[in-house]
Amino acid sequence: MKLNNSQLINYKDRIKFSRDDKIKYQTQIDNLVSSIESKILEHVDVRVLKVLQSGSWKKGTIIKPKDNVSIDIDLVFFLDITSDEYYLLHQTRDLLVPILKSVYPNKNDSDFWVNPKTAGLEFVSSGLNVDIVPVGKTNDSDYVAQPDSDSDIYFTSPTKQLEFISNIKNSNPNYTTIVRILKKWRNVQGVKLSSFAIELIVAYLDLNNGVQSDIYEAILRFFRLISKKVFPVLLFNAKYGTYKHDGSHVYIADPTYEENNIMKNVSNLDWGMIRIKADGAFETLLLAEEEEYISTTVDLWKEVFGINFNINPLEN
């Protein structure tokens, strides 16, 4: 039996992170932003021009924190740093963990992290993971420079990324439902596929194969593509950058800067597991469509999306 949009939207309503949920975390986020702003100025003598809440939180594709998966939020700190001062981006990134530890002295060392582009912390009690992204100015006011490994610089546009997803949402009213359900699959199955990758794959399919607002068909289309033995290079005609194969097994371009491969750090082994899981999901959902009874159909969907899969409406 094929599940229809109404049934799958009922499921989305059960897993989505609602506006009321966001309000519960906003004070914690605001306090963090205020503390970091003052500490950056104190330690680096660099002015914070603005802070942008980005990622799934801002795009409206975030889901409830279950399956031992936290709530992730990206905080982009726009710094008054020009191209001849990019060394300050690396300096700021390296100071972020000491700054965070000074703001939260009672947290464990394991609650903090630093990587080439960001630093962050986890609030264990609330399940909130915060990535702090320091960025500097470029010649294009929509684009920024981020620190990368060693002294390298990574160019991108957080605002244009949000605009890109917003345009996809406008063309497909069920885009966020499709993405949320697929992110639930990712969490339940434990595959190493980022939220941004899922968002871009669904967007790519809409842009290149036609907008698919039938939620079930869009989910099948996603799994069909992911399970291919040879995954195509996904490009989005970005304003800047030229695609250059970086040797990675999979290439999904940043829609704002084509030279950025958002899958660069996914190993061949990890991608192989993603492909196997996607192929299994595809076959299971096809089998579910052939079932005559809704109970058997739902049981098969539970194999893909977890035992809490439920298409009944939420009770008020």
Rosetta blueprint (number, residue, H / E / L):
1 M L
2 K L
3 L L
4 N L
5 N H
6 S H
7 Q H
8 L H
9 I H
10 N H
11 Y H
12 K H
13 D H
14 R H
15 I H
16 K E
17 F L
18 S L
19 R H
20 D H
21 D H
22 K H
23 I H
24 K H
25 Y H
26 Q H
27 T H
28 Q H
29 I H
30 D H
31 N H
32 L H
33 V H
34 S H
35 S H
36 I H
37 E H
38 S H
39 K H
40 I H
41 L H
42 E H
43 H H
44 V H
45 D L
46 V L
47 R L
48 V E
49 L E
50 K E
51 V E
52 L E
53 Q E
54 S E
55 G H
56 S H
57 W H
58 K H
59 K H
60 G L
61 T L
62 I L
63 I E
64 K L
65 P L
66 K L
67 D L
68 N L
69 V L
70 S L
71 I E
72 D E
73 I E
74 D E
75 L E
76 V E
77 F E
78 F E
79 L E
80 D L
81 I L
82 T L
83 S H
84 D H
85 E H
86 Y L
87 Y H
88 L H
89 L H
90 H H
91 Q H
92 T H
93 R H
94 D H
95 L H
96 L H
97 V H
98 P H
99 I H
100 L H
101 K H
102 S H
103 V H
104 Y L
105 P L
106 N L
107 K L
108 N L
109 D H
110 S H
111 D H
112 F E
113 W E
114 V E
115 N L
116 P L
117 K L
118 T L
119 A E
120 G E
121 L E
122 E E
123 F E
124 V L
125 S L
126 S L
127 G L
128 L E
129 N E
130 V E
131 D E
132 I E
133 V E
134 P E
135 V E
136 G E
137 K E
138 T L
139 N L
140 D L
141 S L
142 D L
143 Y L
144 V E
145 A E
146 Q E
147 P E
148 D L
149 S L
150 D L
151 S L
152 D L
153 I E
154 Y E
155 F E
156 T E
157 S L
158 P H
159 T H
160 K H
161 Q H
162 L H
163 E H
164 F H
165 I H
166 S H
167 N H
168 I H
169 K H
170 N H
171 S H
172 N L
173 P L
174 N L
175 Y H
176 T H
177 T H
178 I H
179 V H
180 R H
181 I H
182 L H
183 K H
184 K H
185 W H
186 R H
187 N H
188 V H
189 Q H
190 G L
191 V L
192 K L
193 L L
194 S L
195 S H
196 F H
197 A H
198 I H
199 E H
200 L H
201 I H
202 V H
203 A H
204 Y H
205 L H
206 D H
207 L H
208 N H
209 N H
210 G L
211 V L
212 Q L
213 S L
214 D L
215 I H
216 Y H
217 E H
218 A H
219 I H
220 L H
221 R H
222 F H
223 F H
224 R H
225 L H
226 I H
227 S L
228 K L
229 K L
230 V L
231 F L
232 P L
233 V L
234 L E
235 L L
236 F L
237 N L
238 A L
239 K L
240 Y E
241 G L
242 T L
243 Y L
244 K L
245 H L
246 D L
247 G L
248 S L
249 H L
250 V L
251 Y L
252 I E
253 A E
254 D E
255 P L
256 T L
257 Y E
258 E E
259 E E
260 N E
261 N E
262 I L
263 M L
264 K L
265 N L
266 V L
267 S L
268 N H
269 L H
270 D H
271 W H
272 G H
273 M H
274 I H
275 R H
276 I H
277 K H
278 A H
279 D H
280 G H
281 A H
282 F H
283 E H
284 T H
285 L H
286 L H
287 L H
288 A H
289 E H
290 E H
291 E L
292 E L
293 Y L
294 I H
295 S H
296 T H
297 T H
298 V H
299 D H
300 L H
301 W H
302 K H
303 E H
304 V H
305 F H
306 G L
307 I L
308 N L
309 F L
310 N L
311 I L
312 N L
313 P L
314 L L
315 E L
316 N L
